[in-house]
Structures are given as C-alpha cells and as structure tokens.
C-alpha cells in the first residue's frame, strides 16, 4: 500500500514541484522534461523493475505539461504587467523645441495623461523632427515608452 501511494501520489507531486523550479531557472519545458526523464531512467535501471519504466515515461509527461503551464502563466503575467504600464493619452501635436535648423514636435497631450496609484508611471510618446522652413533639413521620428514621475 505504501508503494502505491508513493508511486501515484508523492512522486508526482515531487515531479511537479521540481518541474516548476527547473522551469523558472531554465525556461525550457523540453529540457525540464528531459532532466526529469533522465533522473527517473537512472532510478529505473538501479531498481531494475520495468514498472518504473512506465512510471518514468508518465512522470516525464507530467513534468513537460507542468513546465508548459508555468511557461504560459509567466507569459500571461508578463503580458498583463506590460498592458497596464502605459498611460492612455490623446494625440496632440505640440512643438516642444525650436532651433535654427530643426523643430521637434511631440505627439503627446500631457494634460490627458493621468498617473494614479493604480497605473504605471510610463508615457508612450512619438516625437517628430520637422525641418525649419528656412532650411532644407532632414525629418524623422522617434517612438518609445518613457518613464515619468507623477
């Protein structure tokens, strides 16, 4: 009875915990499953019982599924973290710098960007470089996310 509980309950829980830890370290579900498979394959040959070979394959599958789930959860958490990190701003062309040769215009309306304790201190900005009408300079644009303090 103790061996059945060990094979069907304790070892699968151990495999899940080790798979989560290895996935966090290695970030490769296939490698995590291969490591678990190799460990249990060595144990199978040391014990010399073919029942452990079937259990080894099942443990490797459990390990791979666990690592995939951890990978998907990590990606989902990162996507949620990035999705909440930007202030929503209305586009408004403001001239923020004028020199003899270039004018830098900002596609950002600062008054509509409100950062509260629930939102992040990030601003999405698109900066256009416009040549001065008196000279024939080059144009361009810069896009990016910038941190700001509210």
N, C-alpha and C positions, 0 to 999 in steps of 0.2 A: 504493500500500500504506500509506503514511504517513497519508493522508487517511482511510482506512478505520479504522485504529487510533485516530485522533483522534476520529472521529465515534462509534465504537462502544465505546471503552474510556476514553479520557482525559476527554472532555467529560461522560459520565455520572457518572464519579467526582467531577469538579468540581461537577456539579449536586447530587450527594448531600451533599458537604461544605458547600456554600453553603446548601443547604436545612436542614441540621442547625443551622448557625449562625443563620440567619434565624428558624427556629422557636424557638430558645432566646431570641432577642431579641423577636420579635413575638408569639409564642404564638397564631398563627392560620394553620392549614395552607392555607386558601384564599388568603390574602394572600401567603404564601410562593410558592405555585404561580403566582399571578398575576404576581408580580415576575419570577420566572424566565421565564415565558412572554413578558412584555413585553421583557425583555432580549434573548432569542433571536429575537423577532419583528423587533426593530430590526436585529439582525445579519443576519437573513434578507433584509431589504429592502436592506441595504447591499451584501451579496454578490450578490444578485439571482438566486439559484438556488432553484428550487422544491423541490429535495430537502431543503434546510434547513428548509422549512416543515413537512414531515412530521416531521423530526427535532425541531423546536421543540415540536410537539404531544407527541411522545414524552417529551421532556425535562420538559415541564410535568407530565405524568402521573407520571413518576419523582419529581419534586420533591414533588408532592402526597402520594404514597404514603410517601415518606421523612418528610415533616412529620407525617403521621398516626402513623407508627410512633414517632417521637420524642415526640409528644404522649402516646401510650398508655404508653410507657415512663416518662415523667415522672409521669403519674398513678399508675401502678403503684408507682413508688418512693416517692411521697408517701404512698400508702395503707399501704405496708409500714412506712414510718417512723412513721406515726401509730398503726398497730396494735401496735407494740412499745413505745409510750410510756406505757403505763399499768400500774400495779401491780394485780394481781388481789387484791381484798380481800373478805372475807366481810362481809355486812351485820350490823351490831350497833348497836343504838340506845344511845348513850351521852350523858348530859347533860354538856355542856361549859361551860354558863354559866347561872346563875340570878340574876335580878334581881327586884325587887319586882313588876314588871309582866310580864316575859316569861321563858321558859325556852328556851334554844337547845339542841336535841338534834342529835347528829351520827350519821348512819347509816354509820359507818366504824369498823372494828376495826383500830386502828393496829398491834396486835401481829402480825396476819397479813399485813401489808404488808412484804415484804422487798425492798429495793432492792439488787441486786448490781451488779457492774460490767457485766453483760450487759443489765440492764433499765434503764429510764429512771428519773429521779427525779421522777415525776409520780404524783399521787394523785387518784383520782376520788372526789368527796365529794358527799353530798346532805345539806343542813342543813335541819332542820325547826324552825320557830319556833312554840312552843306557849305559849298564854297561861297565866298563873298562875291556879290555881283560884279565888283570892280576887277577881280582877278579870275583867272580860269583855273582854279584849283581842283583837286580831286574830291570825290564824295565817297561816303561809305557809311556803314552802320555797325554798331556793336550791340549784341544781345547778351543778357545774363541775369542771374539772380544775385542779389546783393543783400547782405545783412545790414540791418539798421537797428538802432536802439530807439525805443519809444519813450 
